[in-house]
Amino acid sequence: MNVLLIGGGGREHALAWKLAQSPRLTRLVAAPGNPGIARHAECVAVPVDDHAGLLRLADKERPDLIVIGPEIPLVAGLADRFGDAGFTVFGPRARAAAIEGSKVFSKALMERHGVATARFETFDDAGRARRYARDLGAPLVVKTDGLAAGKGAIVCTTLAEADDAIAACLERREFGASGARVILEEFLVGEEVSFFALVSGRDAVPLAAAQDHKAVFDGDRGPNTGGMGAFSPVASFDVAMQARVMRTLVRPTIGALADEGAPFSGVLFVQLMLTAAGPKIVEFNCRFGDPECQAILAPMEVDLLPLLAAVAAGGVPAAVPASRRAAVCVTVASGGYPGQYATGIPISGIEDAAAISGVQVFHAGTARRDGRLVTSGGRVLGVTAVGDDVQQAIDTAYEAVARIRFDGMHFRRDIGRRRAVAV
């Protein structure tokens, strides 16, 4: 099977690495790819926002399957372009991808169909938003309607912080069009879980769960990032909880999308809060998480390619067995991230880190310049380790991180330590 993979981040490196292990794979092409992906695929420098260029590449390669990794091209309708041209695509069309592309759409869908989520209201007027904040009380969450690279959910511990978040979105326009509308919602208390299900219309099968660490500093302090690390499995998300989430949250949501003319096909990322009142939706995403993808694929013992191909062809695979081992992914970031950061900084030690048994170093923001590997983004590497339990995976991951060097690098030192339990 010939496969075209769209994307060039850490999630796509993990997908390329896993797809390359399939005995069914004959050729893998990635656009644009990255230096890590280049170990598994032929990389072609077509950016994810060049839909016409990607369609020309597909016409040239004639892949049996196209896998779209990032959310931005999915929300912008890339799966529609490929599908309308006759290609088999893993990833939802734009109308279904709106479940991530517009939080207003997503929350309204859940409200119409009785899917449990936080109490909320939508605003495009700062004054009205501030008045509602006082009705909710602090803490509360201010969310941009549109995509914001994982930074569009602002947790506000005081009303003053809420006022500033509202101003940042609606007055200072720091998030551009993505923040032209905002959602204010109650702060949910509980344990957060990232759960992934393979979905084809009204059918779905569970895939895996992980737990992300969004804040930039240890102890969940500081601003949100795209993700500073993840671990899998999550002890509190057992078989019974998974079945409950599928029954009460996932199936009603995909049924609602189908009923409203936007059937979902691909992987549904269900961001949950396990509250005292039961599981509730924090938000939905229309693709694999990053860095959760690295943490769930690293220990996966089944062939990923036929799973994705089955969904893209309009069906769903049989039940996917749970991984018997654990994994931890530690994000190594550029100095200053998630704010301003330098690029072009030489990186060393990746080969030494990857030489440790059970370790994979996934490239997220790297480039080759003058023959040297350098930084090219905020999140640079996802150092991922597999172990018999979460604690063993933690120890191995940080042993690997200690071998990597570049000026300004920083990372959290507490990834996975919330739930370092045996599987």
Buried (B, 14 or more C-beta within 10 A) or exposed (E): BBBBBBBBBBBBBBBBBBBBEBEEBEEBBBBBBBBBBBBBBEBBEBEBEBBEBBBEBBEEBEBBBBBBBBBBBBBBBBBBBBBEEEBBBBBBBBBBBBBBBBBBBBBBBBEEBEBBBBEBBBBBEBEBBBEBBEEBEBBBBBBBBBBBBBBBBBBBEEBEBBBBBBBBBBEEEBBEEBBBBBBBBBBBEBBBBBBBBBBBBBBBBBBBBBBBBBBBBBEBEBBBBBBBBBBBBBBBBEEEBBEEBBEBBBBBBBBBBBEEEBBBBBBBBBBBBBBEEBBBBBBBBBBBBBBBBBBBBBBBEEBBBBBBBBBBBEEBBEEBEBBEBBBBBBBBBBBEBBEEBEBEBEBEBBEBBBEBEBBBBBBBBBBEEEEEBBBBBBBBBBBBBBBEBBBBBBBBBBBBBEBBEBEBBBBBBBBBBBBBBEB
